[in-house]
Amino acid sequence: MPPTHTNCPISVNPAQTQQQHQQNHDDESDYKLIQRNQPSKSTQQIDENNDATTSQIPLIDRVFPVQIVWRNVALFTYLHLSALVGGYLLITGQVMFNTFLWGALFYFMSGLGITAGCHRYWSHKSYKAKTPLRLLLALFQTIAVQNSIHEWSRDHRVHHKYSETNADPHNAKRGFFFAHMGWLLSRKHPAVKAKGAGVDMSDLEADKIVMFQKKYYLQLVLLFCFIIPSAVPVLVWGESFFVAWFFVTQFRFCVILHWTWLVNSAAHLWGDRPYDKNINPSENKMVAVLAMGEGWHNYHHTFPWDYKTAELGFYQYNLTTAFIDMMAKIGWAYDLKTVPKNIVKARVARTGDGSWANDHYHHHETSEVTEESHVNEEVVDHGHGGPWGWGDKDIPEEDVKVTEILNKLPSEEQLNMNNNNTQNLIEDTSSSLHSPITS
C-alpha cells in the first residue's frame, strides 16, 4: 500500500501582507491560515525563514490542514443511518417485490449514469452518442446525485492528469478513507482548484444538455432522485411511504455511492498492475463486478480513451461495456475507441508487473508478449498522470494513430452517395412500373 499522506499544518507569518498572500496563494481562500498569538522575536525570525522556504514550494507539493465540511458530515451521517433502516426493511421482508424491482431499476439507472455517462462518455470521450442516448444518460446521472455532469467530469479529468498528487481530488496516497469518501467531507486542496481551472471543458460547455442540467441541477435531483422514486410505489401499488423512502431512495442511493467510491479507493490500492507497474491504479475484479466494469483500473489509467475501460470485454465483469455495445447496435452510440491488442501487449512487456501472463485468460499468449516486447516502442509511456482521454491536447499523436474506432458513422459524402443511389433506385423502379409492357 502507498504511504499515507499526512496533513501537517503550515505556519504562516502574521506579518505577511494581504497582497503577498494573494500573489502566492490565489486558490487558498478556503483555508484558514494558522497564526500564533503574540510571537516572540525569535519565533518571528523562524517563521520568516519558514515562509521564505514555503513560498518556493509549488502549490501542488504543499500540505494544508484539513478543513472538515460539517454540513456534508451531517448529510452523509443521515444518509448512512437511513440506509441501515432501508437495509433492515429489506432483510426482514418488509419491502414489496414491486418496490424491490423499482429500487433495482433505479440502482442500475444511476450506476450507468455514472459509468457509461459521466465517466466513459463525458469525461473521457471514449465514444460518441446521439441525442436520445445523451438525454437518457443525463437523466441516469441525475438520479445518481454525484454532482452535476460538468463538475463530476472536471474533477475526473483532473484526477487523471494529476493522479496521486495533491491536485488529485481523491488522492489515494492520503489513505483509503480519504480516497473513498473523506475527500467529500473536507474542502479541496487549493491545487485541485488551480489545476481544475486549467482543464479544458469547452466540449462540455458547448453541450446544451450538460449546461441545462448544471443550471437546474438541484431541482432535477429533488424530482428524479427523491420525489419520483418515493412517490411511485406509494401511489401505484400501495407501498408505505416509510419503506419507499428508506429503501428505494436512501438505501439504493447509499449503496451505489459506495460501489462508485471503491473505484477511487480499493482500485487505487489493491490488485495487480499488468499494464503499468509504476502507477497506483490496479486490476480489481471485486470492484469491477460491483461497479459495473470500472475495476479494471490499471488498464483504464494506461489507456483512458478505451470505451471498455478494460482489455477484455467480458460482459459478466463489465456491464457498462455491454450497455454501450447494445446502444451501438441500435445506432445510438458510435465511434467507439479501443486499443489494438498488439499495442496492449507491447505495453505489457515494457511496463507491466508480470501478472498479465498469470491471468488464465492470457496463458496461451505469454510467448507472444515476449516476442512483441519491442513492437511500437514509439508509443509514449505516460507514467502516473497523463491525458484525461480522447481529445486531450496532451495525448501522444502515436496513440491517436494506433487507436481503433468501431461503429463509425458513414461520412457525409458517403451518406449523400447512398441517398442518391436510393433515390435513383426509386426512380428506376417507378419508371419500370409505369412503362408499357411489350410482347
C-alpha positions as CSV (number, residue, x, y, z in Angstrom):
1,M,0.0,0.0,0.0
2,P,1.3,3.5,-0.8
3,P,2.4,5.6,2.2
4,T,-0.5,7.5,3.8
5,H,-0.4,11.2,3.3
6,T,-0.2,13.3,6.5
7,N,-1.8,16.6,7.0
8,C,0.6,18.8,8.9
9,P,-0.4,22.5,9.2
10,I,1.9,25.1,7.7
11,S,2.5,28.1,9.9
12,V,2.2,31.5,8.2
13,N,3.9,34.7,9.2
14,P,1.4,37.1,10.8
15,A,3.3,39.9,9.3
16,Q,2.7,38.7,5.7
17,T,0.8,41.3,3.8
18,Q,-2.6,40.6,2.1
19,Q,-1.0,41.5,-1.2
20,Q,1.7,38.8,-0.8
21,H,-0.8,36.3,0.3
22,Q,-3.0,36.9,-2.7
23,Q,0.0,36.7,-5.1
24,N,1.3,33.4,-3.7
25,H,-1.9,31.7,-2.8
26,D,-4.7,32.7,-5.1
27,D,-6.6,29.4,-4.7
28,E,-6.1,29.0,-0.9
29,S,-9.0,31.3,0.2
30,D,-11.0,28.3,1.6
31,Y,-8.2,27.6,4.1
32,K,-7.8,29.5,7.4
33,L,-4.2,30.2,7.9
34,I,-2.8,29.3,11.3
35,Q,-1.3,32.2,13.2
36,R,0.4,32.3,16.6
37,N,-0.7,34.8,19.2
38,Q,2.0,37.3,20.3
39,P,5.0,35.5,18.8
40,S,8.4,36.3,20.2
41,K,11.2,37.9,18.2
42,S,12.9,34.6,17.8
43,T,9.7,32.9,16.7
44,Q,9.0,35.7,14.2
45,Q,12.5,35.1,12.7
46,I,11.9,31.4,12.4
47,D,8.5,32.0,10.8
48,E,10.1,34.4,8.3
49,N,12.6,31.8,7.3
50,N,9.9,29.1,7.0
51,D,7.7,31.4,4.9
52,A,10.6,32.1,2.6
53,T,11.1,28.4,2.2
54,T,7.4,27.6,1.8
55,S,6.9,30.2,-0.8
56,Q,9.3,28.4,-3.0
57,I,7.4,25.1,-2.8
58,P,5.0,24.5,-5.7
59,L,1.3,24.7,-4.7
60,I,0.8,21.0,-5.8
61,D,3.5,19.9,-3.3
62,R,2.3,21.9,-0.3
63,V,0.5,20.4,2.6
64,F,-2.5,22.2,4.2
65,P,-4.6,21.5,7.3
66,V,-7.7,19.5,6.6
67,Q,-10.9,21.6,6.9
68,I,-13.9,19.5,7.5
69,V,-17.2,20.5,5.9
70,W,-19.6,19.7,8.7
71,R,-22.7,20.1,6.6
72,N,-21.5,17.2,4.4
73,V,-20.7,15.2,7.5
74,A,-24.3,15.7,8.8
75,L,-25.8,14.8,5.4
76,F,-23.7,11.6,5.0
77,T,-24.4,10.6,8.6
78,Y,-28.2,10.9,7.9
79,L,-27.8,9.0,4.6
80,H,-26.0,6.1,6.2
81,L,-28.4,5.8,9.1
82,S,-31.3,5.9,6.7
83,A,-29.6,3.3,4.5
84,L,-29.3,1.0,7.6
85,V,-33.1,1.4,8.1
86,G,-33.6,0.5,4.4
87,G,-31.4,-2.5,4.6
88,Y,-33.2,-3.7,7.7
89,L,-36.6,-3.4,5.9
90,L,-35.2,-5.4,3.0
91,I,-33.7,-8.3,5.1
92,T,-36.8,-8.5,7.3
93,G,-39.1,-8.9,4.3
94,Q,-41.0,-5.6,4.7
95,V,-40.3,-4.5,1.1
96,M,-42.8,-5.4,-1.5
97,F,-41.5,-7.3,-4.6
98,N,-42.6,-4.5,-6.9
99,T,-40.8,-2.0,-4.7
100,F,-37.6,-4.2,-4.8
101,L,-37.7,-4.2,-8.6
102,W,-38.3,-0.5,-8.6
103,G,-35.3,0.1,-6.4
104,A,-33.2,-2.2,-8.5
105,L,-34.2,-0.3,-11.7
106,F,-33.1,3.0,-10.1
107,Y,-29.9,1.3,-8.9
108,F,-28.9,0.3,-12.4
109,M,-30.0,3.6,-14.0
110,S,-27.9,5.6,-11.6
111,G,-25.0,3.3,-12.0
112,L,-25.0,3.5,-15.7
113,G,-25.4,7.3,-15.5
114,I,-22.0,7.4,-13.8
115,T,-20.2,4.6,-15.7
116,A,-21.5,4.9,-19.2
117,G,-22.4,8.6,-18.9
118,C,-20.2,10.8,-16.8
119,H,-17.2,8.5,-16.9
120,R,-16.8,6.9,-20.3
121,Y,-18.7,9.4,-22.4
122,W,-18.4,12.9,-20.9
123,S,-15.1,12.6,-19.0
124,H,-13.1,10.5,-21.4
125,K,-14.9,10.9,-24.8
126,S,-14.3,7.3,-25.4
127,Y,-17.3,7.1,-27.7
128,K,-19.9,9.4,-29.2
129,A,-23.6,9.4,-28.5
130,K,-26.7,10.6,-30.3
131,T,-29.2,12.9,-28.6
132,P,-31.6,10.2,-27.3
133,L,-28.7,8.4,-25.5
134,R,-27.3,11.7,-24.2
135,L,-30.6,12.6,-22.7
136,L,-31.0,9.2,-21.2
137,L,-27.5,9.2,-19.7
138,A,-28.1,12.7,-18.3
139,L,-31.3,11.5,-16.6
140,F,-29.5,8.5,-15.2
141,Q,-26.6,10.6,-13.9
142,T,-29.0,13.0,-12.2
143,I,-30.6,10.1,-10.3
144,A,-27.1,9.1,-9.0
145,V,-26.6,12.5,-7.2
146,Q,-22.8,12.7,-7.5
147,N,-22.7,16.4,-8.5
148,S,-23.5,17.7,-12.0
149,I,-22.1,16.2,-15.1
150,H,-19.9,19.2,-15.6
151,E,-18.4,19.1,-12.1
152,W,-18.0,15.3,-12.0
153,S,-16.2,15.3,-15.3
154,R,-14.0,18.2,-14.5
155,D,-12.9,16.6,-11.3
156,H,-12.3,13.3,-13.1
157,R,-10.2,14.8,-15.8
158,V,-8.1,16.5,-13.1
159,H,-7.8,13.1,-11.3
160,H,-6.3,11.5,-14.5
161,K,-3.9,14.3,-15.2
162,Y,-2.6,14.6,-11.7
163,S,-3.2,11.2,-10.1
164,E,-2.0,10.6,-6.6
165,T,-0.8,14.2,-6.1
166,N,-2.4,17.0,-4.1
167,A,-4.1,18.1,-7.3
168,D,-6.0,14.8,-7.4
169,P,-9.4,15.4,-5.7
170,H,-9.3,11.9,-4.2
171,N,-5.6,11.3,-3.8
172,A,-5.2,7.6,-2.8
173,K,-1.8,8.4,-1.1
174,R,-3.8,10.1,1.6
175,G,-5.2,6.7,2.6
176,F,-8.2,4.5,1.9
177,F,-10.8,6.6,3.8
178,F,-9.8,9.9,2.2
179,A,-9.9,8.4,-1.3
180,H,-13.2,6.6,-0.6
181,M,-15.3,9.4,0.9
182,G,-13.1,11.7,3.1
183,W,-12.5,13.9,0.1
184,L,-16.2,14.8,0.1
185,L,-16.2,15.6,3.8
186,S,-13.4,18.2,3.6
187,R,-12.5,21.2,1.5
188,K,-10.5,20.7,-1.7
189,H,-6.8,21.2,-1.6
190,P,-6.0,24.5,-3.4
191,A,-4.1,22.7,-6.1
192,V,-7.3,20.8,-7.1
193,K,-9.0,24.1,-7.8
194,A,-5.9,25.6,-9.5
195,K,-5.5,22.6,-11.8
196,G,-9.2,22.2,-12.3
197,A,-9.4,25.7,-13.7
198,G,-6.9,24.8,-16.3
199,V,-8.6,21.7,-17.6
200,D,-10.2,22.0,-21.0
201,M,-14.0,21.8,-20.5
202,S,-15.0,23.5,-23.7
203,D,-16.6,20.4,-25.1
204,L,-19.0,20.0,-22.2
205,E,-19.7,23.7,-22.0
206,A,-20.8,23.5,-25.6
207,D,-23.2,20.7,-24.7
208,K,-26.7,22.1,-24.1
209,I,-27.8,19.1,-22.2
210,V,-24.9,19.3,-19.8
211,M,-25.3,23.0,-19.2
212,F,-29.1,22.7,-18.7
213,Q,-28.5,20.0,-16.1
214,K,-25.9,22.2,-14.4
215,K,-28.2,25.1,-14.3
216,Y,-31.2,23.2,-12.8
217,Y,-29.3,20.5,-11.0
218,L,-30.9,20.9,-7.6
219,Q,-34.5,20.9,-8.9
220,L,-33.8,17.9,-11.2
221,V,-32.2,15.9,-8.3
222,L,-35.1,16.5,-6.0
223,L,-37.5,15.3,-8.7
224,F,-35.7,12.3,-10.2
225,C,-33.7,11.0,-7.2
226,F,-36.1,11.6,-4.3
227,I,-39.7,12.5,-5.2
228,I,-40.4,10.1,-8.1
229,P,-38.7,7.1,-6.6
230,S,-40.6,7.5,-3.4
231,A,-43.9,8.6,-4.7
232,V,-44.5,5.9,-7.4
233,P,-44.5,2.9,-5.1
234,V,-46.9,4.6,-2.8
235,L,-49.3,5.8,-5.5
236,V,-49.2,2.9,-7.9
237,W,-49.1,-0.3,-5.8
238,G,-49.7,0.9,-2.3
239,E,-46.3,0.7,-0.7
240,S,-45.9,2.6,2.6
241,F,-44.0,5.9,2.2
242,F,-41.7,4.8,5.1
243,V,-40.5,1.8,3.1
244,A,-40.3,3.6,-0.3
245,W,-38.2,6.4,1.2
246,F,-35.8,4.4,3.2
247,F,-35.3,1.5,0.7
248,V,-35.8,2.9,-2.8
249,T,-34.2,6.3,-2.1
250,Q,-31.8,6.1,0.8
251,F,-30.6,2.5,0.7
252,R,-30.2,2.4,-3.1
253,F,-28.5,5.8,-3.1
254,C,-26.0,4.9,-0.4
255,V,-25.1,1.5,-2.0
256,I,-24.4,2.9,-5.4
257,L,-22.3,5.7,-3.9
258,H,-20.0,3.1,-2.1
259,W,-19.7,0.9,-5.2
260,T,-18.6,4.0,-7.1
261,W,-16.2,5.2,-4.4
262,L,-14.5,1.8,-4.4
263,V,-13.1,2.7,-7.8
264,N,-11.3,5.7,-6.2
265,S,-10.1,3.8,-3.1
266,A,-9.8,0.0,-3.4
267,A,-9.0,0.0,-7.2
268,H,-6.2,2.5,-6.5
269,L,-4.6,0.5,-3.7
270,W,-5.1,-3.3,-4.1
271,G,-4.6,-5.5,-7.1
272,D,-2.3,-6.4,-9.9
273,R,-0.7,-3.9,-12.3
274,P,-0.2,-5.9,-15.5
275,Y,-0.1,-2.9,-17.8
276,D,1.9,-0.3,-15.8
277,K,3.6,-1.3,-12.5
278,N,4.6,2.4,-11.9
279,I,1.1,3.7,-11.1
280,N,-1.3,3.1,-8.2
281,P,-4.4,2.0,-10.1
282,S,-4.9,-1.8,-10.1
283,E,-6.9,-4.5,-11.6
284,N,-9.6,-5.3,-9.0
285,K,-12.2,-7.9,-10.0
286,M,-14.4,-7.3,-7.0
287,V,-14.7,-3.6,-7.8
288,A,-15.3,-4.5,-11.5
289,V,-18.3,-6.6,-10.5
290,L,-19.7,-4.1,-8.0
291,A,-19.1,-1.0,-10.1
292,M,-20.4,-2.4,-13.4
293,G,-17.0,-2.9,-15.0
294,E,-15.0,0.0,-13.6
295,G,-12.5,-2.1,-11.6
296,W,-10.0,-2.8,-14.4
297,H,-8.3,0.3,-13.3
298,N,-4.6,-0.3,-14.2
299,Y,-5.7,-0.7,-17.8
300,H,-8.0,2.3,-17.7
301,H,-5.3,4.7,-16.4
302,T,-2.9,3.3,-19.0
303,F,-5.4,3.7,-21.9
304,P,-8.1,6.1,-20.6
305,W,-9.7,6.6,-24.0
306,D,-10.7,2.9,-24.5
307,Y,-14.5,2.7,-24.2
308,K,-14.3,-0.7,-22.5
309,T,-12.0,0.6,-19.7
310,A,-10.5,-2.9,-19.9
311,E,-8.6,-5.0,-22.2
312,L,-11.2,-7.8,-22.3
313,G,-14.8,-7.1,-22.8
314,F,-16.4,-9.9,-20.8
315,Y,-19.9,-8.7,-20.1
316,Q,-20.2,-10.6,-16.8
317,Y,-17.4,-8.3,-15.4
318,N,-18.2,-5.2,-17.4
319,L,-21.9,-4.5,-17.6
320,T,-21.3,-1.0,-18.8
321,T,-19.5,-2.2,-21.9
322,A,-22.5,-4.5,-22.6
323,F,-24.8,-1.4,-22.4
324,I,-22.6,0.7,-24.7
325,D,-22.4,-2.2,-27.2
326,M,-26.2,-2.5,-27.1
327,M,-26.5,1.2,-27.8
328,A,-24.1,0.9,-30.7
329,K,-26.2,-1.9,-32.2
330,I,-29.3,0.3,-32.2
331,G,-27.3,3.2,-33.6
332,W,-27.3,5.5,-30.5
333,A,-23.6,5.1,-29.8
334,Y,-20.9,5.2,-32.4
335,D,-17.1,5.9,-32.8
336,L,-16.2,3.6,-30.0
337,K,-12.4,3.9,-29.3
338,T,-10.4,0.9,-28.4
339,V,-6.7,-0.1,-28.3
340,P,-5.4,-2.8,-30.6
341,K,-4.2,-6.0,-29.0
342,N,-0.6,-5.7,-30.3
343,I,-0.3,-2.2,-28.7
344,V,-1.6,-3.6,-25.4
345,K,0.9,-6.5,-25.5
346,A,3.8,-4.2,-26.2
347,R,2.8,-2.0,-23.2
348,V,2.5,-5.1,-21.0
349,A,6.0,-6.2,-22.0
350,R,7.5,-2.7,-21.3
351,T,5.9,-1.6,-18.1
352,G,3.8,-4.4,-16.7
353,D,4.4,-6.2,-13.4
354,G,4.3,-9.7,-14.9
355,S,0.9,-10.6,-13.7
356,W,-0.6,-10.4,-17.2
357,A,0.8,-13.8,-18.1
358,N,-0.5,-15.3,-14.9
359,D,-4.1,-14.4,-15.8
360,H,-5.7,-17.6,-17.1
361,Y,-7.3,-15.5,-20.0
362,H,-3.7,-14.9,-21.3
363,H,-1.9,-18.1,-20.7
364,H,-1.8,-19.0,-24.4
365,E,-0.4,-15.6,-25.3
366,T,2.6,-15.4,-23.0
367,S,5.1,-16.2,-25.7
368,E,3.5,-13.6,-28.0
369,V,4.1,-10.9,-25.4
370,T,7.8,-11.8,-25.2
371,E,8.1,-11.7,-29.0
372,E,6.4,-8.3,-29.2
373,S,8.3,-6.6,-26.4
374,H,9.8,-4.1,-28.8
375,V,6.8,-3.5,-31.0
376,N,5.7,0.1,-31.3
377,E,8.3,1.4,-28.9
378,E,7.5,4.9,-30.1
379,V,4.2,4.8,-28.2
380,V,4.8,7.1,-25.2
381,D,4.7,5.8,-21.6
382,H,2.5,8.3,-19.7
383,G,3.8,7.5,-16.2
384,H,1.4,8.5,-13.5
385,G,-0.7,11.3,-14.6
386,G,-1.4,11.7,-18.3
387,P,-4.1,12.6,-20.8
388,W,-7.6,12.5,-19.4
389,G,-8.9,10.9,-22.6
390,W,-9.7,11.3,-26.2
391,G,-9.4,15.0,-27.3
392,D,-6.9,16.0,-24.6
393,K,-4.2,18.1,-26.2
394,D,-1.6,16.0,-24.3
395,I,-2.5,12.7,-25.7
396,P,0.5,11.5,-27.8
397,E,0.0,11.6,-31.6
398,E,1.2,8.0,-31.8
399,D,-1.6,6.8,-29.5
400,V,-4.2,8.6,-31.6
401,K,-2.8,6.9,-34.8
402,V,-3.0,3.4,-33.5
403,T,-6.4,3.6,-31.8
404,E,-9.2,1.7,-33.5
405,I,-12.6,3.3,-33.9
406,L,-15.5,0.9,-34.0
407,N,-19.0,1.5,-35.3
408,K,-18.1,4.5,-37.3
409,L,-20.9,6.6,-38.8
410,P,-20.7,6.9,-42.6
411,S,-19.1,10.2,-43.7
412,E,-21.4,12.9,-45.0
413,E,-20.1,12.2,-48.6
414,Q,-21.0,8.5,-48.2
415,L,-24.4,9.3,-46.8
416,N,-25.1,11.7,-49.8
417,M,-23.9,9.0,-52.2
418,N,-26.2,6.4,-50.5
419,N,-29.1,8.8,-50.6
420,N,-28.5,9.5,-54.3
421,N,-28.3,5.7,-55.0
422,T,-31.5,5.1,-53.1
423,Q,-33.3,8.0,-55.0
424,N,-32.1,6.6,-58.4
425,L,-33.3,3.1,-57.4
426,I,-36.7,4.5,-56.5
427,E,-36.9,6.5,-59.8
428,D,-35.9,3.4,-61.8
429,T,-38.4,1.2,-60.1
430,S,-41.1,3.8,-60.6
431,S,-40.4,4.2,-64.3
432,S,-40.3,0.5,-64.9
433,L,-43.7,0.1,-63.2
434,H,-45.3,2.7,-65.4
435,S,-43.6,1.7,-68.7
436,P,-45.9,-0.2,-71.2
437,I,-45.4,-3.9,-71.4
438,T,-44.4,-5.0,-74.9
439,S,-44.8,-8.5,-76.2
